[in-house]
Each structure stands twice: as structure tokens, then as C-alpha cells.
């Protein structure tokens, strides 16, 4: 049997070969509360479960993690379920590539926990989860037949999990992909509006982040967004509409950077009459973080606010849409505080994507109060009010905003759904008892 380090350091393609060699098509890691450890579906994979339990800083008693190989292509599909007290695990499906399996497992666990906190702070009756499909780098990710096959396959995979995880749209996944998922499962949101869904949530997410910026400016007595300079990392689905909201509020200028030449050109053309400085950068070029600006908005990848980048950041406020912006929540938030930089926790302000789609089954009305209240200033759980509450408590307790936001969200995450109770845990237990891992997809 391979050592833990051997399996976790494998490239995804090699790990898939390992699974095939051991005749494994499905597997899981489920948390055993009595013994305080993850239990693997297959003994040959228990070493991974033990390493995660004992050594991973991203493991926080995740209730279950489920994996399956796609039928037609060498693609590993997954669903990470963190906590389901408030309801079934909800979170988007990310289509991404990873250097090794350790990075993959860590990212899935971290993102799932982030959704638990995001949903709890938003006062949504949903738990936290995340889906990931690892892109096969030998294949063209833009090939429509490839995408149709793997996303329909993912829908069947989600159906097999009996509702413990409800998927949605995330990085690398588009509306057409969601339609393919929806063709195979009812356990999804963010489906196209033509099917009665809420569609792409990106614009709503962008507006929520802008609300967080306004709350931070209010707390610091810096006036309004008018005449402010904002630096944005990324020009994708969230960052692009964010620019519109910022220009509407009278910002002086926006400085933006992205690695995608098509996105840069698109944004330059759309805002050609505005004071926008958009530039193309190489992968790994984080120079946008160090611009002389009032607000820095990370809207691309995570873990870019860290011990190496923080000393060079000139912004007064960091408030963006990217998930897991801090490499280390504790140490990096402390360093930001020491440097006088106000950090708005990402899971506090980028909630509108899940707010937009989480309760699609409730139907739609014009000027929907269920949606609009999150963007208003008088709702107790609105982005604006929650951000101010976090800042006030952090000042009162001499703590970082990140620490206070985590404390508040973790307290809310312990609340039990008044209708469904511990339904998610029951479903996971049922999957284990029915030997889900041995069933044919």
C-alpha cells in the first residue's frame, strides 16, 4: 500500500490511474464522530483519511467527502460536505486543475467550510459544501462534447448522493454547464432562467461586495465611494459588473489586471469612456495588489493576501469577491491589522451568489424582499449591517475582523434547521450503510 505522502503528492492523472488499478470508481471519506477520525470507503485509501484527520489544517470535522470517476473521460468528480446543521450542504461546482491531490483535497475542504460560514452569516437555512471537478489537462476544456459529457455525468453523481449536497455555479462552470447538470439531477440551483432558475449570480455577487466596501468606508469615516481609487485583481464574471457599480457610485478611477487577454480587451472596450486602466499580466503576477489605491478588490484566486504580499499593499481597505483571500486567516489578518489595513472577510461580502440561487424553489417576485434585504442598510443580517457589526466588535475586543466574522458565523452554523434537523447527517449515514461506494453509477 502506498504511503500517505505518495498518494497526496500524486498528480491527479496518476491518482486516477491508481484508482483504476485498484478497481475503484467511487470512494468516500466520512467523519466518525465516536472515534474523531475520517473513515475511508476503501482500506487502500485510509492512509489519506488518516493524514487529513491528523495533519490537515483545512480539516474541521467535515461530515463527508464523496468522489467518483466520470464515465467517458479521466475526470475526478467530487462533493465536499462540511456541516449540515442549518440544512443540506450548498455551494458551487468548481472546474479547475491541480498540481497534486493534496492541493485538491485542501481546496475542497477549505471552500466547503467557507460556504458553511457564508450561508450562516447570511442567515440562510443551508449548510456548507463545495463541488470540484479536476480538469483533465490532456483534453480541451472548451470542447462542447467534453463539457456536455462530464457535466451531465456530474449531475448523475449528485443525484446518487440523495440530496446531502446541492450544487450550483462556480469558477469554471457556466450557465450551459448548469443546464447539463440539471438534466440529470434535481439537486442543483443556478439553473438557467429558461428552466425557472435564477441564472448567473455574478452581478448579484458583485453588488454585494460593493455594499461591503461602502460599510468599510462608513466605519472608517472616509465618506463615500465617490472619488476613490479601486484596484481590482481579475476581470471575470464578478469583477466586470463590479466596475459598473463602482463607476455608478462615482469612483475616480479603477485599475485592473487579468491574465486573460480576451477579458482585458472586453473590459477595455466596455469602459472606454471611463477612467479605467486595465492591463494584461502573466500568471503569478500580483503587482495589482501593490497599487496606490483606497480599496483593493481581489476577484480572482485565493491565498494572495499573505506574509509576502501584505507588506507591499498600499490600500486602506481590502474587500473583494475571491474566496479564501488570506493564506492564513489568523496570522495574515493580524499582520493586516498591524499595518492599519482594514480587511473585509470575503465570506461576509461575497454571499449574493448563493443568496441569488439558494431558494429558487420559493419562486420569484419583482423587487424580491428575500433578495433585496441583503443589500439594504436596515436588515439585521444584511451585508452592510453585518460588516459594521464585525468591525465594531473587532474594535471593542481588539480582535481582527476575520476572527470576529469566523466567531459569529461558527456560532450561527451550530443552529439546527427548524424543519429538517440533522437531515444531511442522516443522508450521509444512509449512503454509508447502503454501500454507495460499491454501486454502479
C-alpha positions in Angstrom: 0.0 0.0 0.0 1.3 3.5 -0.9 2.4 5.8 1.9 0.2 8.9 2.6 2.7 11.2 1.1 2.9 9.1 -2.1 -0.9 9.4 -2.7 -1.2 13.0 -1.8 1.7 14.1 -3.8 0.4 12.3 -6.9 -0.7 14.4 -9.9 -4.5 13.9 -10.5 -3.8 11.9 -13.6 -1.6 9.4 -11.7 -4.1 9.2 -8.9 -6.8 8.3 -11.3 -4.6 5.6 -12.7 -4.1 4.4 -9.1 -7.9 4.2 -8.6 -8.4 2.3 -11.8 -5.6 -0.2 -10.8 -7.5 -0.8 -7.6 -10.9 -1.1 -9.4 -12.2 2.0 -7.5 -14.8 4.0 -9.3 -16.4 5.7 -6.2 -15.0 6.4 -2.8 -15.7 8.5 0.2 -14.3 9.8 3.5 -16.9 10.1 6.2 -16.3 11.6 9.6 -16.7 9.1 12.5 -17.8 11.2 15.5 -17.3 8.5 18.0 -13.6 7.9 17.1 -12.9 11.5 15.9 -11.5 10.5 12.6 -12.3 10.2 8.9 -13.1 6.7 7.7 -12.4 5.8 4.0 -14.7 3.6 2.0 -11.6 1.5 0.9 -8.8 0.4 3.1 -6.3 1.3 0.4 -7.3 4.9 0.8 -7.4 5.0 4.6 -3.9 6.5 4.7 -5.3 9.6 3.0 -8.1 9.9 5.5 -5.7 9.5 8.4 -3.3 12.1 7.1 -6.2 14.6 6.6 -7.5 13.9 10.1 -4.2 14.3 11.8 -2.3 16.8 9.7 -4.5 19.0 7.5 -5.2 22.5 8.9 -8.2 22.6 6.5 -10.0 19.7 8.0 -12.6 20.8 10.6 -14.7 17.7 11.1 -16.1 17.7 7.6 -19.1 15.4 7.6 -18.4 13.7 4.3 -16.4 13.9 1.1 -17.6 11.9 -2.0 -15.7 11.1 -5.2 -16.4 9.4 -8.5 -14.6 9.0 -11.8 -16.6 10.2 -14.9 -17.8 7.6 -17.3 -16.2 8.7 -20.5 -13.2 10.8 -19.6 -10.5 10.6 -16.9 -12.0 13.3 -14.7 -12.4 13.0 -11.0 -15.7 14.5 -9.6 -16.2 15.4 -6.0 -18.6 16.8 -3.4 -17.3 18.1 -0.1 -19.8 18.4 2.7 -18.7 20.4 5.7 -21.6 21.0 8.0 -25.3 20.5 7.6 -26.9 21.7 10.9 -28.6 24.5 9.1 -29.6 22.4 6.1 -28.3 20.5 3.2 -24.8 21.4 2.1 -25.0 24.1 -0.6 -22.2 25.5 -2.7 -21.0 25.8 -6.3 -19.2 23.4 -8.6 -15.6 24.5 -9.5 -14.0 23.1 -12.7 -10.3 23.5 -12.0 -6.9 21.9 -12.3 -4.5 21.0 -9.5 -0.8 20.1 -9.3 -1.3 17.3 -6.8 -4.0 15.6 -4.8 -3.0 17.3 -1.6 -3.9 20.7 -3.1 -7.2 19.3 -4.4 -8.4 17.9 -1.0 -7.2 21.0 0.8 -9.0 23.3 -1.6 -12.3 21.3 -1.4 -12.3 21.3 2.4 -11.4 25.0 2.7 -14.1 26.0 0.2 -16.8 23.9 1.8 -16.1 25.4 5.2 -16.2 28.8 3.6 -19.7 28.1 2.4 -20.8 27.0 5.8 -19.7 30.3 7.2 -21.1 32.3 4.2 -24.5 30.7 4.4 -24.7 31.1 8.2 -23.7 34.8 8.2 -26.3 35.4 5.5 -28.9 33.7 7.8 -29.7 31.1 5.1 -31.0 27.8 6.1 -28.4 25.9 4.2 -25.2 24.1 5.3 -21.9 24.3 3.6 -20.5 22.3 0.7 -18.5 22.5 -2.5 -18.1 20.6 -5.7 -14.9 20.2 -7.7 -14.2 18.5 -11.0 -10.5 18.2 -11.8 -9.9 19.2 -15.4 -8.0 16.7 -17.5 -5.2 18.8 -18.9 -4.8 16.4 -21.9 -8.3 17.5 -23.1 -9.6 20.8 -24.4 -11.8 22.2 -21.7 -13.7 24.3 -24.3 -14.7 21.2 -26.3 -18.6 21.2 -26.1 -18.9 17.4 -26.3 -16.3 17.0 -23.4 -18.2 19.6 -21.3 -21.6 18.1 -22.0 -20.4 14.6 -21.1 -18.7 15.5 -17.8 -21.4 17.9 -16.6 -24.2 15.5 -17.3 -22.1 12.8 -15.5 -21.7 15.2 -12.6 -25.5 15.6 -12.4 -25.9 11.9 -12.1 -23.2 11.8 -9.5 -25.0 14.4 -7.5 -28.3 12.5 -7.8 -26.6 9.4 -6.3 -25.8 11.4 -3.2 -29.5 11.7 -2.4 -29.5 15.4 -1.6 -26.8 15.8 1.1 -25.2 18.3 -1.3 -26.9 20.7 -3.6 -24.7 22.1 -6.3 -24.5 25.5 -8.1 -22.4 27.5 -10.4 -18.8 28.5 -9.6 -15.5 29.2 -11.2 -15.0 27.3 -14.5 -18.7 26.4 -14.8 -21.1 28.4 -16.9 -24.9 28.5 -17.4 -24.9 25.9 -20.2 -23.0 23.5 -17.9 -25.6 24.1 -15.2 -28.3 23.1 -17.8 -26.5 19.9 -18.4 -26.3 19.2 -14.7 -30.0 20.0 -14.3 -30.9 17.5 -17.0 -29.6 14.7 -14.7 -30.5 15.9 -11.1 -32.9 17.9 -9.1 -30.3 18.8 -6.5 -28.9 21.9 -8.1 -29.5 25.7 -8.2 -28.2 28.4 -10.5 -30.0 26.7 -13.4 -30.9 28.8 -16.5 -33.9 31.2 -16.2 -35.5 29.4 -19.2 -35.9 26.4 -16.8 -37.2 28.5 -14.0 -33.9 29.1 -12.3 -32.0 32.3 -11.2 -29.3 32.1 -13.9 -25.8 33.5 -13.5 -25.3 35.0 -10.0 -22.2 37.1 -10.8 -23.8 40.5 -11.0 -25.5 40.0 -7.7 -22.3 38.9 -6.1 -20.5 42.0 -7.4 -23.2 44.3 -5.9 -22.8 42.6 -2.5 -19.1 43.2 -2.5 -19.7 46.9 -3.2 -22.1 47.0 -0.2 -19.2 45.7 1.9 -16.9 48.4 0.6 -19.5 51.1 1.5 -19.8 49.7 5.0 -16.0 49.7 5.5 -15.8 53.3 4.2 -18.6 54.3 6.6 -16.8 52.6 9.6 -13.5 54.4 8.8 -15.3 57.8 8.3 -13.9 58.1 4.8 -17.1 59.5 3.2 -18.4 57.5 0.2 -17.0 55.7 -2.8 -17.0 58.9 -4.8 -13.5 60.0 -5.9 -12.0 56.8 -4.6 -9.4 54.7 -6.5 -10.1 51.0 -6.6 -7.7 48.3 -7.7 -9.3 45.0 -8.9 -7.5 41.7 -9.4 -9.4 39.9 -12.1 -11.8 41.0 -14.8 -14.1 38.0 -14.9 -17.8 37.3 -14.3 -17.9 39.2 -10.9 -15.2 41.9 -11.4 -16.7 43.1 -14.7 -20.1 44.1 -13.4 -18.5 45.3 -10.2 -16.8 48.0 -12.3 -20.3 49.2 -13.5 -21.5 49.5 -9.9 -18.3 51.4 -8.9 -18.5 53.9 -11.7 -22.2 54.4 -11.0 -21.1 55.5 -7.5 -18.5 57.9 -8.8 -15.2 56.3 -8.2 -12.3 58.4 -9.5 -10.6 55.5 -11.3 -10.3 51.7 -11.5 -7.1 49.9 -12.0 -7.5 46.3 -13.1 -5.4 43.3 -14.1 -6.1 39.9 -15.6 -4.2 37.0 -17.2 -6.8 36.6 -19.9 -6.3 38.8 -23.0 -9.9 38.4 -24.2 -11.3 39.6 -20.8 -8.9 42.6 -20.8 -10.0 43.6 -24.3 -13.6 43.1 -23.5 -13.4 45.3 -20.4 -11.4 48.0 -22.1 -14.0 48.2 -24.9 -16.9 48.3 -22.5 -15.5 51.1 -20.3 -13.6 53.0 -22.9 -15.3 56.2 -21.8 -14.4 55.7 -18.1 -11.2 56.2 -16.1 -10.2 52.6 -16.3 -6.6 51.3 -16.5 -6.8 47.7 -17.5 -3.7 45.6 -18.1 -2.7 42.1 -19.1 -0.4 40.3 -16.7 1.4 36.9 -16.6 0.2 34.1 -14.4 1.7 34.7 -10.9 2.0 38.5 -11.5 0.4 40.0 -8.4 1.6 43.6 -9.0 -2.0 44.8 -9.0 -2.1 44.2 -5.2 0.5 46.8 -4.6 -1.2 49.8 -6.4 -1.6 53.1 -4.6 -5.3 52.9 -4.1 -8.1 53.3 -1.5 -9.6 49.9 -1.9 -8.1 46.6 -3.2 -10.6 44.1 -4.5 -9.2 40.6 -5.1 -11.6 39.0 -7.5 -9.5 36.1 -8.9 -7.7 33.4 -7.0 -7.4 32.9 -3.3 -4.4 32.9 -0.8 -2.9 36.0 -2.4 -3.0 38.1 0.8 -0.1 36.6 2.7 3.1 37.3 4.6 4.9 38.1 1.3 2.3 40.4 -0.3 0.9 42.3 2.8 4.0 44.5 3.4 3.7 45.9 -0.1 -0.1 46.6 -0.1 -0.9 50.3 0.0 -4.7 50.1 0.1 -6.6 51.2 3.2 -9.3 48.6 2.6 -9.3 45.1 1.2 -12.7 44.0 0.0 -13.2 41.6 -2.9 -15.1 38.6 -4.3 -12.4 35.9 -4.4 -12.8 33.1 -1.9 -10.2 32.4 0.8 -8.1 35.5 0.1 -5.9 35.1 3.1 -3.4 32.3 3.0 -3.6 32.0 6.8 -6.7 33.5 8.3 -5.1 34.0 11.8 -1.6 35.3 11.0 -2.4 37.2 7.9 -5.3 39.1 9.4 -3.1 40.0 12.4 -0.4 41.4 10.0 -3.1 43.4 8.1 -4.3 44.9 11.4 -0.7 45.8 12.4 -0.3 47.6 9.1 -3.5 49.5 9.5 -5.3 47.8 6.6 -9.0 47.1 7.1 -9.8 43.7 5.7 -13.4 42.8 5.0 -13.7 39.0 5.2 -14.6 37.5 1.8 -17.3 35.1 3.1 -19.1 38.1 4.6 -19.5 40.1 1.4 -19.5 37.6 -1.5 -22.7 35.9 -0.4 -25.0 37.3 -3.0 -24.3 34.5 -5.4 -25.7 31.9 -3.0 -28.5 34.3 -1.9 -29.5 34.7 -5.5 -29.9 31.0 -6.1 -30.2 29.2 -2.8 -34.0 29.4 -2.6 -35.0 29.1 -6.3 -37.8 26.8 -5.3 -39.5 29.7 -3.5 -40.3 31.4 -6.8 -39.8 35.0 -7.9 -41.4 38.3 -7.4 -40.5 41.8 -8.6 -38.2 43.7 -6.1 -37.9 40.5 -4.1 -37.5 41.3 -0.4 -35.8 37.9 0.2 -33.1 39.1 -2.1 -33.1 42.9 -1.7 -32.8 42.9 2.1 -29.3 41.6 1.9 -28.3 44.8 0.0 -30.2 47.2 2.3 -28.9 49.0 5.4 -31.7 48.2 7.9 -31.9 44.4 7.7 -30.1 42.8 10.7 -28.3 40.2 8.5 -27.6 42.5 5.5 -24.1 42.7 4.2 -23.9 46.3 5.3 -25.1 45.7 8.9 -23.1 42.5 9.3 -19.9 44.2 8.1 -20.4 47.1 10.6 -21.2 44.7 13.4 -18.0 42.8 12.7 -15.9 45.9 12.6 -17.4 47.3 15.8 -16.9 44.0 17.7 -13.4 43.7 16.4 -12.6 47.3 17.7 -14.3 46.6 21.0 -12.4 43.3 21.6 -9.1 44.4 19.9 -9.5 41.4 17.6 -9.3 41.2 13.8 -12.4 41.4 11.6 -11.6 37.9 10.3 -11.6 36.4 13.8 -14.9 38.1 14.7 -16.6 37.1 11.4 -15.5 33.5 12.0 -16.7 33.5 15.5 -20.1 34.9 14.5 -20.5 32.5 11.6 -19.4 29.5 13.6 -22.0 30.3 16.3 -24.7 30.6 13.7 -23.6 27.4 11.9 -24.4 25.5 15.1 -28.1 26.4 14.8 -30.3 23.5 13.7 -32.7 23.8 10.8 -36.2 24.1 12.4 -37.8 21.8 9.8 -35.2 19.4 8.6 -33.0 19.0 11.7 -30.0 16.8 11.0 -31.2 15.6 7.6 -27.8 16.0 6.0 -26.1 13.7 8.5 -28.9 11.2 8.1 -28.4 11.1 4.4 -24.6 10.6 4.7 -25.2 7.8 7.2 -27.6 6.2 4.8 -25.1 6.4 1.9 -22.6 4.6 4.0 -25.0 1.9 5.2 -26.2 1.3 1.6 -22.6 0.8 0.4 -22.8 3.8 -2.0 -19.2 3.3 -3.0 -19.9 -0.2 -4.4 -22.9 0.8 -6.5 -22.5 1.1 -10.3 -23.0 4.7 -11.5 
